């Protein structure tokens, strides 16, 4: 349950940040494009967490 909440909050934070920052730097995207980019960031975050956990599990 905690992982699902963490993923949801992370995705929402990425989306909110994009909606705020993109216009400030002159980037304009549709809602679908914003969703796709924030989902890609979330997927990358999952992959990073998984790989780091596997690495630390091998080292310990």
Backbone atoms as SQL, in Angstrom:
CREATE TABLE atoms (id INTEGER PRIMARY KEY, chain TEXT, resi INTEGER, resn TEXT, atom TEXT, x REAL, y REAL, z REAL);
INSERT INTO atoms VALUES
  (1, 'A', 1, 'UNK', 'N', 0.826, -1.191, 0.000),
  (2, 'A', 1, 'UNK', 'CA', 0.000, 0.000, 0.000),
  (3, 'A', 1, 'UNK', 'C', 0.873, 1.260, 0.000),
  (4, 'A', 2, 'UNK', 'N', 1.945, 1.232, 0.791),
  (5, 'A', 2, 'UNK', 'CA', 2.833, 2.397, 0.862),
  (6, 'A', 2, 'UNK', 'C', 3.476, 2.674, -0.487),
  (7, 'A', 3, 'UNK', 'N', 3.837, 1.613, -1.220),
  (8, 'A', 3, 'UNK', 'CA', 4.466, 1.796, -2.532),
  (9, 'A', 3, 'UNK', 'C', 3.491, 2.449, -3.513),
  (10, 'A', 4, 'UNK', 'N', 2.237, 2.058, -3.462),
  (11, 'A', 4, 'UNK', 'CA', 1.223, 2.638, -4.344),
  (12, 'A', 4, 'UNK', 'C', 1.018, 4.118, -4.025),
  (13, 'A', 5, 'UNK', 'N', 0.945, 4.444, -2.753),
  (14, 'A', 5, 'UNK', 'CA', 0.780, 5.840, -2.355),
  (15, 'A', 5, 'UNK', 'C', 2.008, 6.650, -2.761),
  (16, 'A', 6, 'UNK', 'N', 3.203, 6.082, -2.553),
  (17, 'A', 6, 'UNK', 'CA', 4.435, 6.757, -2.932),
  (18, 'A', 6, 'UNK', 'C', 4.465, 7.026, -4.435),
  (19, 'A', 7, 'UNK', 'N', 4.068, 6.050, -5.237),
  (20, 'A', 7, 'UNK', 'CA', 4.058, 6.220, -6.692),
  (21, 'A', 7, 'UNK', 'C', 3.051, 7.278, -7.118),
  (22, 'A', 8, 'UNK', 'N', 1.890, 7.273, -6.506),
  (23, 'A', 8, 'UNK', 'CA', 0.849, 8.242, -6.841),
  (24, 'A', 8, 'UNK', 'C', 1.282, 9.663, -6.485),
  (25, 'A', 9, 'UNK', 'N', 1.847, 9.814, -5.308),
  (26, 'A', 9, 'UNK', 'CA', 2.313, 11.140, -4.880),
  (27, 'A', 9, 'UNK', 'C', 3.473, 11.593, -5.773),
  (28, 'A', 10, 'UNK', 'N', 4.382, 10.681, -6.101),
  (29, 'A', 10, 'UNK', 'CA', 5.505, 11.022, -6.981),
  (30, 'A', 10, 'UNK', 'C', 5.042, 11.450, -8.361),
  (31, 'A', 11, 'UNK', 'N', 4.084, 10.727, -8.917),
  (32, 'A', 11, 'UNK', 'CA', 3.554, 11.081, -10.237),
  (33, 'A', 11, 'UNK', 'C', 2.867, 12.449, -10.176),
  (34, 'A', 12, 'UNK', 'N', 2.079, 12.674, -9.136),
  (35, 'A', 12, 'UNK', 'CA', 1.395, 13.962, -8.989),
  (36, 'A', 12, 'UNK', 'C', 2.381, 15.106, -8.823),
  (37, 'A', 13, 'UNK', 'N', 3.448, 14.867, -8.077),
  (38, 'A', 13, 'UNK', 'CA', 4.465, 15.909, -7.884),
  (39, 'A', 13, 'UNK', 'C', 5.176, 16.217, -9.197),
  (40, 'A', 14, 'UNK', 'N', 5.512, 15.174, -9.962),
  (41, 'A', 14, 'UNK', 'CA', 6.167, 15.383, -11.257),
  (42, 'A', 14, 'UNK', 'C', 5.254, 16.169, -12.194),
  (43, 'A', 15, 'UNK', 'N', 3.984, 15.815, -12.217),
  (44, 'A', 15, 'UNK', 'CA', 3.033, 16.502, -13.085),
  (45, 'A', 15, 'UNK', 'C', 2.867, 17.964, -12.669),
  (46, 'A', 16, 'UNK', 'N', 2.725, 18.204, -11.367),
  (47, 'A', 16, 'UNK', 'CA', 2.574, 19.574, -10.881),
  (48, 'A', 16, 'UNK', 'C', 3.813, 20.411, -11.187),
  (49, 'A', 17, 'UNK', 'N', 4.976, 19.821, -11.028),
  (50, 'A', 17, 'UNK', 'CA', 6.209, 20.538, -11.320),
  (51, 'A', 17, 'UNK', 'C', 6.303, 20.892, -12.801),
  (52, 'A', 18, 'UNK', 'N', 5.955, 19.960, -13.653),
  (53, 'A', 18, 'UNK', 'CA', 5.961, 20.233, -15.099),
  (54, 'A', 18, 'UNK', 'C', 4.990, 21.349, -15.455),
  (55, 'A', 19, 'UNK', 'N', 3.795, 21.276, -14.916),
  (56, 'A', 19, 'UNK', 'CA', 2.791, 22.290, -15.223),
  (57, 'A', 19, 'UNK', 'C', 3.246, 23.677, -14.772),
  (58, 'A', 20, 'UNK', 'N', 4.084, 23.722, -13.756),
  (59, 'A', 20, 'UNK', 'CA', 4.607, 24.994, -13.248),
  (60, 'A', 20, 'UNK', 'C', 5.842, 25.455, -14.013),
  (61, 'A', 21, 'UNK', 'N', 6.789, 24.545, -14.219),
  (62, 'A', 21, 'UNK', 'CA', 8.091, 24.922, -14.760),
  (63, 'A', 21, 'UNK', 'C', 8.090, 25.052, -16.279),
  (64, 'A', 22, 'UNK', 'N', 7.422, 24.164, -16.974),
  (65, 'A', 22, 'UNK', 'CA', 7.455, 24.204, -18.438),
  (66, 'A', 22, 'UNK', 'C', 7.111, 25.589, -18.992),
  (67, 'A', 23, 'UNK', 'N', 6.004, 26.199, -18.590),
  (68, 'A', 23, 'UNK', 'CA', 5.694, 27.530, -19.131),
  (69, 'A', 23, 'UNK', 'C', 6.742, 28.588, -18.771),
  (70, 'A', 24, 'UNK', 'N', 7.369, 28.432, -17.615),
  (71, 'A', 24, 'UNK', 'CA', 8.384, 29.404, -17.196),
  (72, 'A', 24, 'UNK', 'C', 9.614, 29.386, -18.095),
  (73, 'A', 25, 'UNK', 'N', 9.887, 28.240, -18.722),
  (74, 'A', 25, 'UNK', 'CA', 11.054, 28.126, -19.604),
  (75, 'A', 25, 'UNK', 'C', 10.653, 28.103, -21.080),
  (76, 'A', 26, 'UNK', 'N', 9.399, 28.449, -21.351),
  (77, 'A', 26, 'UNK', 'CA', 8.951, 28.571, -22.727),
  (78, 'A', 26, 'UNK', 'C', 8.527, 27.281, -23.396),
  (79, 'A', 27, 'UNK', 'N', 8.301, 26.226, -22.620),
  (80, 'A', 27, 'UNK', 'CA', 7.828, 24.959, -23.196),
  (81, 'A', 27, 'UNK', 'C', 6.320, 24.858, -23.021),
  (82, 'A', 28, 'UNK', 'N', 5.653, 24.470, -24.068),
  (83, 'A', 28, 'UNK', 'CA', 4.201, 24.326, -24.027),
  (84, 'A', 28, 'UNK', 'C', 3.849, 22.918, -24.462),
  (85, 'A', 29, 'UNK', 'N', 3.069, 22.232, -23.637),
  (86, 'A', 29, 'UNK', 'CA', 2.696, 20.852, -23.919),
  (87, 'A', 29, 'UNK', 'C', 1.211, 20.665, -23.633),
  (88, 'A', 30, 'UNK', 'N', 0.632, 19.705, -24.336),
  (89, 'A', 30, 'UNK', 'CA', -0.774, 19.371, -24.107),
  (90, 'A', 30, 'UNK', 'C', -0.888, 18.558, -22.818),
  (91, 'A', 31, 'UNK', 'N', -2.089, 18.437, -22.276),
  (92, 'A', 31, 'UNK', 'CA', -2.257, 17.608, -21.070),
  (93, 'A', 31, 'UNK', 'C', -1.778, 16.163, -21.289),
  (94, 'A', 32, 'UNK', 'N', -2.010, 15.621, -22.461),
  (95, 'A', 32, 'UNK', 'CA', -1.545, 14.269, -22.754),
  (96, 'A', 32, 'UNK', 'C', -0.033, 14.170, -22.765),
  (97, 'A', 33, 'UNK', 'N', 0.621, 15.172, -23.307),
  (98, 'A', 33, 'UNK', 'CA', 2.080, 15.189, -23.314),
  (99, 'A', 33, 'UNK', 'C', 2.634, 15.325, -21.893),
  (100, 'A', 34, 'UNK', 'N', 2.010, 16.163, -21.089),
  (101, 'A', 34, 'UNK', 'CA', 2.424, 16.290, -19.693),
  (102, 'A', 34, 'UNK', 'C', 2.282, 14.950, -18.971),
  (103, 'A', 35, 'UNK', 'N', 1.175, 14.267, -19.187),
  (104, 'A', 35, 'UNK', 'CA', 0.964, 12.972, -18.542),
  (105, 'A', 35, 'UNK', 'C', 2.007, 11.955, -18.991),
  (106, 'A', 36, 'UNK', 'N', 2.314, 11.930, -20.277),
  (107, 'A', 36, 'UNK', 'CA', 3.299, 10.978, -20.798),
  (108, 'A', 36, 'UNK', 'C', 4.680, 11.242, -20.209),
  (109, 'A', 37, 'UNK', 'N', 5.072, 12.497, -20.139),
  (110, 'A', 37, 'UNK', 'CA', 6.398, 12.831, -19.598),
  (111, 'A', 37, 'UNK', 'C', 6.455, 12.497, -18.112),
  (112, 'A', 38, 'UNK', 'N', 5.429, 12.832, -17.347),
  (113, 'A', 38, 'UNK', 'CA', 5.456, 12.538, -15.916),
  (114, 'A', 38, 'UNK', 'C', 5.428, 11.033, -15.666),
  (115, 'A', 39, 'UNK', 'N', 4.725, 10.270, -16.504),
  (116, 'A', 39, 'UNK', 'CA', 4.745, 8.806, -16.380),
  (117, 'A', 39, 'UNK', 'C', 6.139, 8.261, -16.686),
  (118, 'A', 40, 'UNK', 'N', 6.817, 8.828, -17.671),
  (119, 'A', 40, 'UNK', 'CA', 8.182, 8.405, -17.991),
  (120, 'A', 40, 'UNK', 'C', 9.111, 8.688, -16.817),
  (121, 'A', 41, 'UNK', 'N', 8.985, 9.862, -16.190),
  (122, 'A', 41, 'UNK', 'CA', 9.808, 10.178, -15.022),
  (123, 'A', 41, 'UNK', 'C', 9.522, 9.197, -13.881),
  (124, 'A', 42, 'UNK', 'N', 8.260, 8.850, -13.688),
  (125, 'A', 42, 'UNK', 'CA', 7.881, 7.921, -12.626),
  (126, 'A', 42, 'UNK', 'C', 8.452, 6.536, -12.907),
  (127, 'A', 43, 'UNK', 'N', 8.386, 6.089, -14.158),
  (128, 'A', 43, 'UNK', 'CA', 8.946, 4.783, -14.524),
  (129, 'A', 43, 'UNK', 'C', 10.461, 4.762, -14.306),
  (130, 'A', 44, 'UNK', 'N', 11.129, 5.836, -14.663),
  (131, 'A', 44, 'UNK', 'CA', 12.567, 5.935, -14.440),
  (132, 'A', 44, 'UNK', 'C', 12.882, 5.892, -12.944),
  (133, 'A', 45, 'UNK', 'N', 12.069, 6.544, -12.144),
  (134, 'A', 45, 'UNK', 'CA', 12.267, 6.528, -10.703),
  (135, 'A', 45, 'UNK', 'C', 12.116, 5.118, -10.150),
  (136, 'A', 46, 'UNK', 'N', 11.123, 4.369, -10.609),
  (137, 'A', 46, 'UNK', 'CA', 10.938, 2.980, -10.187),
  (138, 'A', 46, 'UNK', 'C', 12.154, 2.142, -10.562),
  (139, 'A', 47, 'UNK', 'N', 12.617, 2.302, -11.793),
  (140, 'A', 47, 'UNK', 'CA', 13.781, 1.536, -12.248),
  (141, 'A', 47, 'UNK', 'C', 15.008, 1.866, -11.405),
  (142, 'A', 48, 'UNK', 'N', 15.208, 3.133, -11.125),
  (143, 'A', 48, 'UNK', 'CA', 16.344, 3.559, -10.298),
  (144, 'A', 48, 'UNK', 'C', 16.262, 2.942, -8.914),
  (145, 'A', 49, 'UNK', 'N', 15.090, 3.009, -8.284),
  (146, 'A', 49, 'UNK', 'CA', 14.922, 2.438, -6.947),
  (147, 'A', 49, 'UNK', 'C', 15.183, 0.938, -6.958),
  (148, 'A', 50, 'UNK', 'N', 14.657, 0.242, -7.955),
  (149, 'A', 50, 'UNK', 'CA', 14.831, -1.208, -8.053),
  (150, 'A', 50, 'UNK', 'C', 16.307, -1.566, -8.210),
  (151, 'A', 51, 'UNK', 'N', 16.997, -0.896, -9.130),
  (152, 'A', 51, 'UNK', 'CA', 18.403, -1.202, -9.377),
  (153, 'A', 51, 'UNK', 'C', 19.281, -0.890, -8.163),
  (154, 'A', 52, 'UNK', 'N', 19.013, 0.217, -7.500),
  (155, 'A', 52, 'UNK', 'CA', 19.790, 0.548, -6.307),
  (156, 'A', 52, 'UNK', 'C', 19.534, -0.446, -5.174),
  (157, 'A', 53, 'UNK', 'N', 18.311, -0.884, -5.015),
  (158, 'A', 53, 'UNK', 'CA', 18.013, -1.883, -3.973),
  (159, 'A', 53, 'UNK', 'C', 18.729, -3.187, -4.271),
  (160, 'A', 54, 'UNK', 'N', 18.739, -3.603, -5.538),
  (161, 'A', 54, 'UNK', 'CA', 19.453, -4.839, -5.921),
  (162, 'A', 54, 'UNK', 'C', 20.951, -4.680, -5.681),
  (163, 'A', 55, 'UNK', 'N', 21.495, -3.530, -6.021),
  (164, 'A', 55, 'UNK', 'CA', 22.918, -3.289, -5.818),
  (165, 'A', 55, 'UNK', 'C', 23.282, -3.353, -4.344),
  (166, 'A', 56, 'UNK', 'N', 22.527, -2.653, -3.500),
  (167, 'A', 56, 'UNK', 'CA', 22.820, -2.651, -2.072),
  (168, 'A', 56, 'UNK', 'C', 22.585, -4.023, -1.445),
  (169, 'A', 57, 'UNK', 'N', 21.623, -4.774, -1.960),
  (170, 'A', 57, 'UNK', 'CA', 21.387, -6.127, -1.433),
  (171, 'A', 57, 'UNK', 'C', 22.596, -7.018, -1.719),
  (172, 'A', 58, 'UNK', 'N', 23.244, -6.842, -2.856),
  (173, 'A', 58, 'UNK', 'CA', 24.430, -7.635, -3.184),
  (174, 'A', 58, 'UNK', 'C', 25.635, -7.203, -2.357),
  (175, 'A', 59, 'UNK', 'N', 25.712, -5.925, -2.041),
  (176, 'A', 59, 'UNK', 'CA', 26.871, -5.416, -1.313),
  (177, 'A', 59, 'UNK', 'C', 26.802, -5.720, 0.184),
  (178, 'A', 60, 'UNK', 'N', 25.603, -5.907, 0.683),
  (179, 'A', 60, 'UNK', 'CA', 25.444, -6.126, 2.138),
  (180, 'A', 60, 'UNK', 'C', 25.337, -7.583, 2.469);
